């Protein structure tokens, strides 16, 4: 590999408070596409008693035009530019720094800082984009009040938005105008936002519980503004829910949302001016699926909830990222659960965790929810920080209960409103409110990895006692070879032979404590004994997925069938079915490896038939019970991932169930057809169940349903049904395939988000020539590497959701993705790094694939001028136990 300087590693242990704080920040923008002038006037005050020899203000790709301190222009000896940063020598104790810089938004393909998106000026400052706008103490523990003046041509930039409340506006010069915004709340630079362009607006209002009127506005490009009504309704629902559930009220006079086409993330919570990817904002039944509607609702709520959990109280440093993201994900999960089915929501969240975060925990990029070091902070916007972070918050909620959790959150805001704090501060508030000691629990913030929870039960009929032994063990992760025991809350119930819940009385307790309780495992092993148990029970373990662990229990297939049929906890019932399916599929993988014929066991088919016949199960939940474990989750159960075996096992199961249960599946699909479209939970559930049934039928009896599915893909009146059918057509060699795909594109070529879906279903299709098809998609006129949504819909979907294609034996999938990552790295490093994460599990595959994947990683590592983003992912993927491979 070529020698090059190693990017600097930032470590939590090296944190040092800033020498200066910033009281106020005044900014003025003269917005020109290729030569925007930014004037900054910032008031700095030294925090330390001793003089500071120099003050470094972060800067990146800025052209310095003017610089003055307290009105006096600085001489060359008073400052220096060092690798982009501005260094002030011998700064006074208190002073005003004035600078003018020139930046080029039009050339900013990184989509960080100020950039142009389809003629709209837009910012993204989290995590470190503000330094691309002006010189600043660009760190989250420096909070200031902002006043911002935006200037632009009235004809091309009629809308000028920033944080806070508008305080003045006017015209000047030859067709120019300005708007001044003032944010009364101190904020770090990462929450700064600016949007300017020719945008349409949807307006509404909200009255808070204290009676204050808030103007609500959603801006988008004019052709898409009619797709913003669902986002507006979702915003109002979220505002009311946060008042009722957590007592949190909005605090500005206006709340603005802007939807932009080019955006690296889903959305950004900038104070009073949320900037959204159009994919997370726009929804209309003919162009958005049911999942899109729920997702828009969730993301709108998530960014709104950040107003308190992230904005009013923010992070001291970026190592504390889960402090705002894990907490806010927990809050948005609760929001969706309250509005829809709690069981369905919980199952969906756990499935994402198992398929996305558990592999992260078991790979070379494993890190605690609060990492101890990073090279590029953009790489730590991960499933671990967000989703596992939310599980840690949920465990606190489980341990102390809803009332104490609410008191703890209130105390957290009372103590830290307007501050930048740490994870310790949040946990301390929860401890004070509940009286609980969280010293051991805090290991969840410091240790990486997914604990293995073993459960073993024995029943003594003579003494009517049931003993449950729980053991925990967490495998080594990079830099953490040994792990101390975690504090695990294990929610459980006991089911009797008739399926009824049994009362729970632990040894030594005078009376039973209901039919469900939370056991707390704090040691490596502990035995819990239940008394007065009348018959051998089947334990319902980890109800609600009360801890993010891998459960290894001594269940027989009959036990799992009993839980699937009778468990009162939705998650535990689903998980029993998933475990049964997992065993069946892994056995099929073994048969494939041994060269034996693959056949689906009759008892498994009978169990699924019972699920289909149970009319007491709501449609959305039944659709989830019918689902099979994903290829990713199957692979995670294997020492060496068998790509072909997994694909064969899943196809055998889907085809077998579809063929042998065809009459029941057809009846379900027919019963769930609707005369009129509705966006109710019941209607969404029926559509989901219908399309799940059609999916099995497409595998099992394609000759009977293929023509009908093609008609649905061409003519369905809503996108949920049309896209579900299109995905089934795209993955099969049916005569109608090309015509159906071409027609879909013609019908929706002017709807960018729908075109993304068209790309995605083809990139996900599991057939032999999919690599070549993806290469063809990348040559399509509608594809561009400049738009992150397009990249995700083709390359991201292919690399992460098409294991048969990405891991094709000839390595063509690996070359395709590595080539794209290299090309992207020069224009958008954050997107390139996310794409390269597809290689991080290379050691889990067979030797031939290991060689091919490693060769691509080494090719990336040996490339000159690699960004910090891509460098960190590639080199960590190549490391073994902290040493170079």
Number of C-alpha atoms within 10 A of each C-alpha: 10 7 7 11 5 10 13 10 10 15 13 15 8 9 11 8 13 14 17 19 19 22 15 17 21 17 21 18 21 18 20 17 16 15 16 19 21 22 23 23 19 23 20 22 17 18 16 13 8 9 13 17 10 15 17 18 18 22 26 19 17 19 16 19 12 13 18 15 19 14 11 11 14 14 10 7 8 14 18 15 14 12 10 18 18 20 19 21 15 13 21 17 15 15 16 20 22 21 20 21 21 22 26 21 25 18 14 19 18 21 27 24 26 25 27 23 20 13 15 22 23 25 29 27 24 23 21 22 23 28 25 26 28 29 26 22 23 23 21 22 21 22 25 22 18 24 22 26 23 23 23 24 20 18 12 14 21 17 22 24 26 28 28 27 20 19 13 11 14 10 14 12 7 8 10 17 20 22 19 22 21 18 21 15 17 20 25 26 27 22 26 25 27 22 26 23 25 19 22 19 20 16 13 14 14 19 14 16 15 7 8 13 15 17 14 20 18 25 24 26 20 11 11 17 17 16 19 22 18 18 23 22 13 19 26 18 17 23 20 18 19 19 14 12 13 14 13 19 19 23 17 18 14 19 23 22 30 24 24 24 19 22 24 19 18 17 24 26 24 30 27 27 26 25 28 27 20 25 23 23 29 24 26 18 17 15 22 21 21 23 12 20 20 18 17 25 25 24 22 30 27 25 27 29 27 24 22 21 24 23 25 19 23 28 23 21 18 22 23 23 26 32 30 24 21 24 25 26 26 21 24 24 20 18 22 20 15 13 12 15 17 18 19 22 19 18 21 13 15 20 16 14 20 20 18 18 24 22 22 23 24 19 20 24 24 24 26 20 29 24 22 17 17 17 18 21 18 19 19 22 15 19 20 27 25 24 25 28 28 26 24 23 22 23 21 21 19 17 20 18 13 12 12 19 23 19 16 23 20 17 18 21 18 12 14 16 16 17 21 22 19 20 18 15 15 20 22 19 22 26 19 15 20 18 12 13 13 15 12 12 18 16 16 20 21 14 25 27 26 24 21 16 23 17 19 15 19 13 18 14 13 7 11 14 21 25 17 16 15 22 19 24 20 21 15 18 24 20 15 16 10 12 16 14 21 20 21 23 21 22 20 22 23 24 24 18 16 9 16 14 21 22 22 22 20 18 16 9 11 8 12 15 12 12 15 17 16 17 15 14 20 17 15 15 15 13 13 14 17 20 20 17 20 18 16 18 22 23 23 22 21 23 22 20 23 21 23 24 20 16 16 14 14 11 17 11 16 11 19 22 21 20 24 25 18 19 25 17 20 20 23 24 23 24 24 24 27 20 17 23 19 18 13 17 26 19 15 25 24 16 16 18 13 9 9 11 8 16 12 19 12 10 11 17 16 14 15 18 17 12 18 20 12 11 10 8 13 15 22 21 21 22 22 19 24 21 15 19 19 15 21 19 18 21 22 16 11 12 11 13 20 20 21 16 19 25 16 17 24 21 16 19 25 20 21 22 24 25 18 18 20 19 12 15 25 18 13 21 20 13 12 19 15 11 6 7 13 12 12 11 14 15 19 19 22 24 23 25 26 25 24 21 26 28 22 26 29 23 22 23 17 20 12 12 16 22 15 14 27 23 15 19 25 20 13 16 15 18 21 22 22 23 24 22 25 25 21 23 26 22 17 17 10 15 12 16 16 13 11 20 21 11 13 20 16 11 12 15 15 11 13 17 22 22 21 20 20 23 26 24 23 24 28 27 25 21 16 11 11 22 25 14 15 23 15 11 19 19 11 11 7 13 19 14 17 15 18 22 25 23 23 21 22 24 27 23 21 27 25 18 20 21 21 23 27 27 20 19 15 11 19 16 26 27 17 18 22 22 14 18 22 21 14 23 21 14 18 23 24 24 26 25 24 19 25 26 18 21 23 22 19 21 20 17 19 14 12 11 19 15 15 18 25 20 15 21 22 15 15 21 20 15 14 11 11 18 20 21 23 26 24 22 26 25 18 20 25 23 14 13 15 13 10 10 11
